[in-house]
Amino acid sequence: MQASPDRGGPARRGPPHGGGRVSEAESARRASGLSAVSFQLGEPLRYRAVVEVKPLLEITDYQGVTVSRKKVEATDQEVEDHLKALQEQAAEYVPMEGWPAFREDRVIVDAQGFFHGKPVKDLQVENFPLELGAGQLLPGVDERLAGVQKGEVRDVPVSFPPDDPRKDLRGKEILFRFTVKEIKKKKVPPLDDTFAKAVGECETLVELRDKIRQELLNKKEREEEQRLKWEVVEKIAAAHPFDVPEGMVRREMEGILHEFSRTVGARPERLEGDVSFRLKVEESARKRVKHTLILEAVVRQEGIAVDPEEVEAEVERLASVTGQTPDELKAHLDREGRMEALGASLVERKALNFLFARAKVLDNHDLITLP
């Protein structure tokens, strides 16, 4: 990331002959790679700049790469686990009168947070569906609400962690007052032919199990094919050692950290503080950049490109997945400047498919281990 002078005012000046603090403008110039800057009134601006460029790779022997396909299968346990997941998804919550709430019960509550006896404006909810044992709220809440009955009011003290995203709550103990408005018991449908018809459009439970097994098998086969495609790229990269631009690695790391933090709900700066985690991210980023540069070389050497119709088809496919119309998605991508990236990803996918179509794929039973 390039440094820049403070835009809030003029850069501070250091001593005229060095030996003191470097000005912000000078720091920015050094960070940007500029040197030997010459600017005189009435004369052209002259400077020397050091910039990072991608290596122009020329790769060879990238067709006919040998990889080994692993045998995939869907086990009985995996089928039963998937069936149980479908059963859980089809579960209903039935209102129950006169029963206390325990694990897996759904409790409809109003809640208000208090600090030193005064209500906190932003810590108030109404008709909140809380599933006990699911860990929807801070640790300790579910356990303290176990056994509540409809109409009961229960106070639960909660200690916010020192790194909570809400700065005004960090390290504070808040008293939450829960008012139980309703208790619902979980009702899971039995595994029978009726269930099979409802969730899988199958006549019998046996048919549903067979359908699940085939779907799991198809998914694993797609995943194995994707693994093989990237193994081809990895073997080509190993045969063509080169240094990757550090700037590309840094940007890739930032992307990985941002995506990971969005997925797990942790702030990027916390993740960066974990040295072991950061080293793994850097290794992954470096590998991704290498793979990208290898595929770019294949694209250039083979003249691979995508036409507007292919981009439109991809927009339509993504729109169907996200529940948008193609025009809505395209407008969104245009606003964020991501249409070019979409085209680049399609080109990369075509290069990946090009390499895999020309690879030599062996099945496990084709391999012979010599004594």
C-alpha positions in Angstrom: 0.0 0.0 0.0 1.4 3.4 -1.0 1.8 6.0 1.7 0.5 9.5 0.9 0.8 13.0 2.5 -1.9 14.1 5.0 -4.7 15.4 2.9 -5.9 17.5 5.8 -3.2 20.2 5.4 0.3 20.9 4.0 3.0 18.4 4.7 5.3 19.4 7.6 8.8 20.4 6.6 11.9 18.9 8.2 15.3 20.6 8.6 16.7 21.9 5.3 19.9 19.9 5.5 18.7 16.5 6.8 19.5 14.9 10.2 16.0 15.5 11.5 12.5 14.2 11.1 11.6 13.3 7.5 8.6 15.2 6.2 5.4 13.4 5.3 5.7 14.4 1.7 9.3 12.9 1.6 8.1 9.7 3.3 5.3 9.4 0.7 7.8 10.0 -2.1 10.1 7.3 -0.8 7.3 4.8 -0.2 6.0 5.4 -3.8 9.4 4.5 -5.3 10.1 8.0 -6.6 13.6 9.3 -6.6 15.8 11.9 -8.2 12.9 14.3 -8.4 13.7 17.6 -10.2 11.1 20.3 -10.5 12.1 23.9 -11.5 9.8 26.7 -12.6 9.5 26.7 -16.4 11.1 23.3 -16.8 9.6 19.8 -17.1 9.1 17.7 -14.1 11.8 14.9 -14.0 11.8 12.0 -11.7 12.9 8.3 -11.5 10.2 5.8 -10.3 10.6 2.2 -9.2 7.5 0.2 -9.9 6.7 -3.5 -9.4 5.8 -5.4 -12.6 4.5 -8.8 -13.3 7.0 -11.3 -14.6 6.4 -12.1 -18.2 6.4 -15.9 -18.1 7.0 -18.3 -21.0 6.0 -21.7 -19.9 6.6 -25.1 -21.6 5.4 -28.7 -21.3 2.1 -27.6 -19.9 0.1 -30.1 -21.9 -0.1 -33.7 -20.9 0.6 -33.2 -17.2 -0.1 -36.4 -15.3 -2.4 -36.4 -12.2 -4.1 -39.2 -10.3 -7.8 -39.3 -9.6 -8.8 -40.5 -6.1 -11.7 -42.8 -5.7 -14.7 -41.1 -4.2 -17.7 -42.7 -2.5 -20.7 -41.7 -0.3 -20.7 -43.7 2.9 -23.8 -45.0 4.7 -22.9 -42.6 7.6 -22.8 -39.6 5.3 -26.2 -40.5 3.9 -27.6 -40.8 7.3 -26.1 -37.5 8.4 -27.6 -35.8 5.4 -30.9 -37.4 6.1 -30.8 -36.1 9.7 -30.0 -32.6 8.4 -33.0 -32.7 6.2 -35.1 -33.9 9.2 -33.8 -31.0 11.3 -34.6 -28.5 8.5 -38.2 -29.9 8.4 -38.6 -29.5 12.1 -41.5 -27.4 13.4 -41.7 -25.4 16.7 -45.1 -26.0 18.4 -46.3 -23.6 21.2 -46.5 -25.5 24.5 -48.3 -24.3 27.6 -47.2 -25.1 31.1 -43.8 -26.5 30.1 -40.4 -25.1 31.1 -37.9 -24.3 28.3 -34.8 -26.4 27.9 -32.1 -27.1 25.2 -33.4 -26.9 21.6 -36.6 -25.2 22.7 -37.4 -21.9 21.1 -38.2 -19.1 23.6 -39.8 -15.9 22.3 -38.6 -13.0 24.5 -38.5 -9.3 25.0 -35.1 -8.2 26.4 -33.7 -5.0 27.8 -30.1 -4.3 28.9 -29.3 -2.2 31.9 -26.0 -0.6 33.0 -25.8 0.6 36.6 -29.6 0.3 36.8 -30.2 2.5 33.7 -31.6 1.1 30.5 -29.3 1.0 27.5 -31.1 2.3 24.4 -29.4 0.1 21.8 -29.7 -3.1 23.9 -33.4 -3.7 23.5 -35.3 -6.3 21.4 -38.9 -7.4 21.2 -40.3 -10.8 20.1 -36.8 -12.2 19.7 -36.8 -16.0 18.9 -34.0 -17.5 21.0 -33.2 -21.1 20.6 -31.6 -22.4 23.8 -28.3 -24.1 23.3 -27.7 -22.6 19.9 -25.3 -19.9 21.3 -27.1 -17.0 19.6 -26.2 -14.6 22.4 -23.1 -14.2 24.6 -21.8 -17.2 26.6 -23.8 -18.0 29.7 -27.2 -16.6 28.5 -28.6 -20.0 27.3 -27.7 -21.8 30.6 -29.2 -19.1 32.8 -32.5 -19.1 30.8 -32.9 -22.9 31.1 -36.1 -23.8 32.9 -37.9 -20.5 32.3 -41.7 -20.6 31.9 -44.1 -18.5 29.8 -44.7 -15.2 31.5 -41.6 -15.4 33.7 -39.2 -12.4 34.0 -35.5 -13.4 34.5 -32.4 -11.2 35.0 -29.2 -12.4 33.4 -25.8 -10.6 34.0 -23.6 -10.6 30.9 -20.0 -9.6 30.7 -18.9 -8.2 27.4 -15.4 -9.2 26.2 -12.7 -6.5 26.1 -12.4 -6.9 22.3 -16.2 -6.6 21.6 -16.9 -4.9 18.3 -19.0 -2.3 20.1 -16.4 -0.1 21.8 -18.8 1.4 24.3 -19.6 -2.1 25.7 -16.1 -3.5 26.0 -15.4 -5.0 29.4 -18.7 -3.9 30.8 -21.2 -6.1 32.7 -24.7 -5.5 31.5 -27.8 -6.9 33.2 -30.3 -8.2 30.7 -33.9 -8.5 31.8 -35.7 -11.2 29.7 -39.5 -11.4 29.6 -40.7 -14.8 28.3 -43.7 -14.4 26.0 -43.9 -17.9 24.5 -42.2 -21.3 24.6 -42.2 -23.6 21.6 -41.1 -27.2 21.6 -39.2 -28.7 18.7 -41.2 -31.3 16.7 -39.1 -33.4 14.3 -40.9 -35.4 11.7 -40.4 -39.2 11.7 -38.2 -40.7 8.9 -40.8 -42.5 6.8 -42.3 -42.6 3.3 -44.4 -39.5 4.1 -41.2 -37.6 5.0 -39.5 -38.8 1.8 -42.4 -37.5 -0.4 -42.4 -34.1 1.4 -38.7 -33.3 1.3 -37.3 -35.3 -1.6 -40.2 -36.0 -3.9 -39.6 -39.7 -3.5 -42.2 -42.4 -3.1 -40.3 -44.2 -0.3 -37.6 -43.6 2.2 -35.4 -46.1 0.4 -35.6 -44.0 -2.8 -34.7 -40.9 -0.8 -31.6 -42.6 0.6 -30.6 -43.6 -2.9 -31.2 -40.1 -4.2 -29.1 -38.6 -1.4 -26.2 -41.0 -2.0 -26.1 -40.1 -5.7 -26.2 -36.4 -4.9 -23.3 -36.7 -2.4 -21.4 -38.8 -4.9 -21.9 -36.2 -7.7 -20.7 -33.5 -5.4 -17.6 -35.3 -4.4 -16.8 -36.1 -8.0 -17.1 -32.4 -8.9 -14.8 -31.5 -6.0 -12.3 -34.1 -7.0 -12.2 -32.8 -10.6 -11.6 -29.3 -9.3 -8.8 -30.6 -7.1 -7.2 -32.3 -10.1 -7.4 -29.1 -12.2 -5.5 -27.1 -9.6 -3.0 -30.0 -9.2 -2.2 -29.6 -12.8 -1.5 -25.9 -12.3 0.6 -26.7 -9.2 2.7 -29.2 -11.1 3.3 -26.6 -13.9 4.2 -24.0 -11.3 6.7 -26.4 -9.6 8.4 -27.0 -13.0 8.7 -23.2 -13.6 10.2 -21.6 -10.4 10.0 -17.8 -10.3 9.7 -15.0 -7.8 6.2 -13.5 -7.4 5.7 -9.8 -7.0 5.4 -9.0 -3.3 2.8 -6.3 -4.0 0.5 -9.0 -5.6 1.1 -11.2 -2.5 0.1 -8.4 -0.2 -3.1 -7.6 -2.1 -4.0 -11.3 -2.2 -3.4 -11.6 1.6 -5.7 -8.6 2.2 -8.4 -10.3 0.1 -8.0 -13.6 2.0 -8.1 -11.8 5.4 -11.1 -9.8 4.4 -13.1 -12.8 3.2 -12.1 -14.9 6.2 -13.0 -12.1 8.7 -16.4 -11.7 6.9 -17.1 -15.4 7.2 -16.1 -15.9 10.8 -17.1 -12.4 12.1 -13.6 -11.4 13.3 -11.9 -8.1 12.6 -9.0 -8.4 10.1 -6.6 -6.7 12.5 -7.2 -9.4 15.1 -6.4 -12.1 12.5 -3.3 -10.3 11.4 -2.0 -10.3 15.0 -1.9 -14.1 15.0 1.6 -14.8 13.6 1.0 -18.5 12.8 -2.3 -17.7 11.1 -0.7 -14.8 9.1 2.1 -17.1 7.9 -0.4 -19.6 6.6 -2.3 -16.8 4.9 0.9 -15.6 3.3 1.7 -19.1 2.0 -1.7 -19.4 0.6 -1.6 -16.0 -1.0 1.8 -16.7 -2.6 0.5 -19.9 -4.0 -2.6 -18.2 -5.4 -0.5 -15.5 -7.1 1.8 -18.1 -8.7 -1.2 -20.0 -10.0 -2.7 -16.8 -11.4 0.5 -15.9 -13.2 0.8 -19.4 -14.7 -2.8 -19.3 -16.0 -2.2 -15.8 -17.4 0.8 -17.2 -19.3 -1.4 -20.0 -20.7 -4.0 -17.5 -21.7 -1.4 -15.4 -23.5 0.4 -18.3 -25.2 -2.8 -20.0 -26.3 -4.8 -16.9 -27.2 -7.6 -17.8 -24.9 -10.4 -15.2 -24.6 -14.1 -14.9 -23.7 -16.7 -13.3 -25.9 -19.6 -11.0 -24.7 -22.1 -13.9 -25.0 -20.1 -15.9 -22.5 -20.0 -13.0 -20.0 -23.8 -12.5 -20.4 -24.4 -16.2 -19.8 -22.3 -16.1 -16.6 -24.2 -13.0 -15.4 -27.5 -14.9 -16.0 -26.1 -18.0 -14.1 -25.0 -15.9 -11.1 -28.3 -13.9 -11.1 -30.3 -17.2 -10.9 -28.1 -18.2 -7.9 -28.5 -14.9 -6.1 -32.2 -14.4 -6.8 -31.7 -11.3 -8.9 -32.5 -10.4 -12.5 -29.6 -10.3 -14.9 -30.0 -6.6 -15.3 -30.0 -6.0 -11.6 -26.8 -8.0 -11.1 -25.1 -6.4 -14.1 -26.0 -2.9 -12.7 -24.6 -3.9 -9.3 -21.3 -5.2 -10.9 -21.0 -2.1 -13.0 -21.4 0.1 -10.0 -18.7 -1.7 -8.1 -16.4 -1.9 -11.1 -16.4 -5.7 -11.0 -17.5 -6.6 -14.6 -13.9 -6.7 -15.7 -13.0 -9.0 -12.8 -15.9 -11.3 -13.9 -14.5 -11.5 -17.4 -11.0 -12.2 -16.0 -12.4 -15.1 -13.9 -14.0 -16.6 -16.9 -10.8 -16.4 -18.9 -9.0 -18.1 -15.9 -11.7 -20.8 -15.9 -11.2 -21.5 -19.6 -7.5 -21.7 -19.1 -7.9 -24.2 -16.3 -10.3 -26.3 -18.4 -7.9 -26.1 -21.3 -5.1 -27.6 -19.2 -7.3 -30.2 -17.6 -8.7 -31.4 -21.0 -5.1 -32.0 -22.1 -3.9 -33.6 -18.9 -3.3 -37.3 -18.4 -5.7 -38.4 -15.7 -5.0 -41.8 -14.1 -7.4 -43.6 -11.8 -6.0 -45.1 -8.6 -6.3 -48.6 -10.0 -4.1 -47.6 -13.0 -1.2 -47.0 -10.7 1.2 -49.9 -10.1 3.6 -49.9 -7.2 6.8 -51.7 -8.0 8.5 -53.8 -5.3 
